[in-house]
Amino acid sequence: MSLEPLISLSQLPDVGAVPVDVDGRAIAVVRAEDGSIHVIDDTCSHAEVSLAEGEVEDCSIECWLHGSRFDLRTGRPTGLPATKPIAVYPVTVEGDTVLADLSAPRTAPFSASPAVSSKEH
């Protein structure tokens, strides 16, 4: 497992997403309503726009352009028009730093690693 430091917890909103560029790769770090932290590809599989600009509700994120929704744990689309999943990545929080293994993307139908809750740290 190769962990890449992405962002500090203090840079994340209480609920929401922050886009992060990793060597030209668009990633989003998301804090869900339950406090869990998720790392996903920051591109909607339907319209190729940033998901980080969308709203986070429960454990899903909504694309701001057409309203597609994705489960943050699995990457599965939960609302049309998207039908293809997005990649999710294993997450670790060390101190105040969010790290992810960007070499190990998971997409549906595979189950994503459980998200790390920032409340535990």
Phi and psi in degrees as GROMACS dihedral restraints (atoms count N, CA, C in turn):
[ dihedral_restraints ]
;  ai    aj    ak    al  type     phi  dphi    fc
    3     4     5     6     1  -112.5    20    10
    4     5     6     7     1   104.8    20    10
    6     7     8     9     1   -88.9    20    10
    7     8     9    10     1   131.5    20    10
    9    10    11    12     1  -108.7    20    10
   10    11    12    13     1   121.8    20    10
   12    13    14    15     1   -69.3    20    10
   13    14    15    16     1   132.9    20    10
   15    16    17    18     1  -113.5    20    10
   16    17    18    19     1   -46.7    20    10
   18    19    20    21     1  -167.1    20    10
   19    20    21    22     1   160.9    20    10
   21    22    23    24     1   -92.3    20    10
   22    23    24    25     1   151.0    20    10
   24    25    26    27     1   -57.5    20    10
   25    26    27    28     1   -34.6    20    10
   27    28    29    30     1   -67.1    20    10
   28    29    30    31     1   -15.9    20    10
   30    31    32    33     1   -87.1    20    10
   31    32    33    34     1   -10.0    20    10
   33    34    35    36     1   -88.5    20    10
   34    35    36    37     1   143.0    20    10
   36    37    38    39     1   -69.2    20    10
   37    38    39    40     1   164.9    20    10
   39    40    41    42     1   -57.4    20    10
   40    41    42    43     1   -39.8    20    10
   42    43    44    45     1  -141.6    20    10
   43    44    45    46     1   121.7    20    10
   45    46    47    48     1   150.4    20    10
   46    47    48    49     1  -172.3    20    10
   48    49    50    51     1  -129.8    20    10
   49    50    51    52     1   153.0    20    10
   51    52    53    54     1  -129.8    20    10
   52    53    54    55     1   128.1    20    10
   54    55    56    57     1   -75.6    20    10
   55    56    57    58     1   142.8    20    10
   57    58    59    60     1  -134.4    20    10
   58    59    60    61     1   130.4    20    10
   60    61    62    63     1   -95.8    20    10
   61    62    63    64     1   122.5    20    10
   63    64    65    66     1  -119.2    20    10
   64    65    66    67     1    98.8    20    10
   66    67    68    69     1    53.0    20    10
   67    68    69    70     1    45.3    20    10
   69    70    71    72     1    82.9    20    10
   70    71    72    73     1     3.9    20    10
   72    73    74    75     1  -102.0    20    10
   73    74    75    76     1   128.1    20    10
   75    76    77    78     1   -85.2    20    10
   76    77    78    79     1   113.8    20    10
   78    79    80    81     1  -122.6    20    10
   79    80    81    82     1   150.0    20    10
   81    82    83    84     1  -123.3    20    10
   82    83    84    85     1   134.7    20    10
   84    85    86    87     1  -104.4    20    10
   85    86    87    88     1   127.5    20    10
   87    88    89    90     1  -126.8    20    10
   88    89    90    91     1   135.0    20    10
   90    91    92    93     1  -107.8    20    10
   91    92    93    94     1   119.6    20    10
   93    94    95    96     1   -81.1    20    10
   94    95    96    97     1   171.6    20    10
   96    97    98    99     1   -60.0    20    10
   97    98    99   100     1   -29.6    20    10
   99   100   101   102     1   -83.7    20    10
  100   101   102   103     1     3.4    20    10
  102   103   104   105     1    90.4    20    10
  103   104   105   106     1    -5.6    20    10
  105   106   107   108     1   -71.5    20    10
  106   107   108   109     1   149.2    20    10
  108   109   110   111     1  -107.3    20    10
  109   110   111   112     1   135.5    20    10
  111   112   113   114     1  -133.0    20    10
  112   113   114   115     1   149.1    20    10
  114   115   116   117     1  -124.1    20    10
  115   116   117   118     1   126.2    20    10
  117   118   119   120     1  -134.9    20    10
  118   119   120   121     1   163.0    20    10
  120   121   122   123     1   -64.4    20    10
  121   122   123   124     1   137.6    20    10
  123   124   125   126     1   -92.8    20    10
  124   125   126   127     1    38.9    20    10
  126   127   128   129     1  -136.9    20    10
  127   128   129   130     1   123.1    20    10
  129   130   131   132     1   -63.2    20    10
  130   131   132   133     1   134.4    20    10
  132   133   134   135     1   -73.6    20    10
  133   134   135   136     1   -10.2    20    10
  135   136   137   138     1   -93.8    20    10
  136   137   138   139     1   -48.7    20    10
  138   139   140   141     1  -121.2    20    10
  139   140   141   142     1     1.8    20    10
  141   142   143   144     1    54.6    20    10
  142   143   144   145     1    50.1    20    10
  144   145   146   147     1  -122.6    20    10
  145   146   147   148     1   165.1    20    10
  147   148   149   150     1   -66.6    20    10
  148   149   150   151     1   125.7    20    10
  150   151   152   153     1   -78.0    20    10
  151   152   153   154     1   -24.2    20    10
  153   154   155   156     1   -61.1    20    10
  154   155   156   157     1   -20.8    20    10
  156   157   158   159     1   -83.3    20    10
  157   158   159   160     1    -6.5    20    10
  159   160   161   162     1   -87.1    20    10
  160   161   162   163     1   175.7    20    10
  162   163   164   165     1   -90.1    20    10
  163   164   165   166     1   142.5    20    10
  165   166   167   168     1  -103.5    20    10
  166   167   168   169     1   128.7    20    10
  168   169   170   171     1  -138.3    20    10
  169   170   171   172     1   132.9    20    10
  171   172   173   174     1    52.6    20    10
  172   173   174   175     1  -117.4    20    10
  174   175   176   177     1  -121.8    20    10
  175   176   177   178     1    43.2    20    10
  177   178   179   180     1  -140.1    20    10
  178   179   180   181     1   162.7    20    10
  180   181   182   183     1  -127.5    20    10
  181   182   183   184     1   140.8    20    10
  183   184   185   186     1  -108.6    20    10
  184   185   186   187     1   132.3    20    10
  186   187   188   189     1   -69.3    20    10
  187   188   189   190     1   130.8    20    10
  189   190   191   192     1   -70.1    20    10
  190   191   192   193     1   -21.7    20    10
  192   193   194   195     1   -81.6    20    10
  193   194   195   196     1   -52.3    20    10
  195   196   197   198     1  -122.0    20    10
  196   197   198   199     1    -0.1    20    10
  198   199   200   201     1    87.3    20    10
  199   200   201   202     1     8.2    20    10
  201   202   203   204     1   -60.1    20    10
  202   203   204   205     1   143.9    20    10
  204   205   206   207     1  -120.6    20    10
  205   206   207   208     1   147.1    20    10
  207   208   209   210     1  -133.2    20    10
  208   209   210   211     1   138.6    20    10
  210   211   212   213     1   -73.3    20    10
  211   212   213   214     1   125.0    20    10
  213   214   215   216     1   -69.0    20    10
  214   215   216   217     1   -22.4    20    10
  216   217   218   219     1   -82.7    20    10
  217   218   219   220     1   -34.2    20    10
  219   220   221   222     1  -117.1    20    10
  220   221   222   223     1   -20.0    20    10
  222   223   224   225     1    83.7    20    10
  223   224   225   226     1    -3.6    20    10
  225   226   227   228     1   -67.5    20    10
  226   227   228   229     1   139.1    20    10
  228   229   230   231     1   -70.4    20    10
  229   230   231   232     1   135.5    20    10
  231   232   233   234     1  -118.1    20    10
  232   233   234   235     1     2.2    20    10
  234   235   236   237     1  -154.4    20    10
  235   236   237   238     1   135.5    20    10
  237   238   239   240     1   -68.9    20    10
  238   239   240   241     1   157.9    20    10
  240   241   242   243     1   -90.3    20    10
  241   242   243   244     1    -6.6    20    10
  243   244   245   246     1   -66.3    20    10
  244   245   246   247     1   139.3    20    10
  246   247   248   249     1  -125.3    20    10
  247   248   249   250     1   -12.2    20    10
  249   250   251   252     1  -102.2    20    10
  250   251   252   253     1   141.6    20    10
  252   253   254   255     1   -73.5    20    10
  253   254   255   256     1   164.5    20    10
  255   256   257   258     1  -107.6    20    10
  256   257   258   259     1   159.7    20    10
  258   259   260   261     1   -78.5    20    10
  259   260   261   262     1   141.7    20    10
  261   262   263   264     1  -120.9    20    10
  262   263   264   265     1   155.2    20    10
  264   265   266   267     1  -126.9    20    10
  265   266   267   268     1   148.5    20    10
  267   268   269   270     1   -61.8    20    10
  268   269   270   271     1   135.9    20    10
  270   271   272   273     1  -118.8    20    10
  271   272   273   274     1   143.0    20    10
  273   274   275   276     1  -135.1    20    10
  274   275   276   277     1   142.8    20    10
  276   277   278   279     1  -116.7    20    10
  277   278   279   280     1   122.1    20    10
  279   280   281   282     1  -118.4    20    10
  280   281   282   283     1   111.8    20    10
  282   283   284   285     1    63.2    20    10
  283   284   285   286     1  -116.5    20    10
  285   286   287   288     1  -104.9    20    10
  286   287   288   289     1     7.6    20    10
  288   289   290   291     1  -105.8    20    10
  289   290   291   292     1   130.4    20    10
  291   292   293   294     1   -91.6    20    10
  292   293   294   295     1   124.8    20    10
  294   295   296   297     1  -121.5    20    10
  295   296   297   298     1   151.8    20    10
  297   298   299   300     1  -143.4    20    10
  298   299   300   301     1   151.7    20    10
  300   301   302   303     1   -93.1    20    10
  301   302   303   304     1    93.3    20    10
  303   304   305   306     1   -76.8    20    10
  304   305   306   307     1    -6.2    20    10
  306   307   308   309     1   -87.4    20    10
  307   308   309   310     1    -4.7    20    10
  309   310   311   312     1  -125.7    20    10
  310   311   312   313     1    60.6    20    10
  312   313   314   315     1   -67.0    20    10
  313   314   315   316     1   148.2    20    10
  315   316   317   318     1  -124.7    20    10
  316   317   318   319     1   135.0    20    10
  318   319   320   321     1  -132.5    20    10
  319   320   321   322     1   155.7    20    10
  321   322   323   324     1   -58.1    20    10
  322   323   324   325     1   145.7    20    10
  324   325   326   327     1   -84.9    20    10
  325   326   327   328     1     4.7    20    10
  327   328   329   330     1   -73.0    20    10
  328   329   330   331     1   145.4    20    10
  330   331   332   333     1   -83.2    20    10
  331   332   333   334     1   132.5    20    10
  333   334   335   336     1   -75.2    20    10
  334   335   336   337     1   156.1    20    10
  336   337   338   339     1   -61.8    20    10
  337   338   339   340     1   149.0    20    10
  339   340   341   342     1   -59.2    20    10
  340   341   342   343     1   140.8    20    10
  342   343   344   345     1   -71.8    20    10
  343   344   345   346     1   152.8    20    10
  345   346   347   348     1   -91.4    20    10
  346   347   348   349     1   129.6    20    10
  348   349   350   351     1   -87.4    20    10
  349   350   351   352     1   127.1    20    10
  351   352   353   354     1   -69.0    20    10
  352   353   354   355     1   -17.0    20    10
  354   355   356   357     1   -69.9    20    10
  355   356   357   358     1   -21.1    20    10
  357   358   359   360     1   -82.3    20    10
  358   359   360   361     1   -12.0    20    10
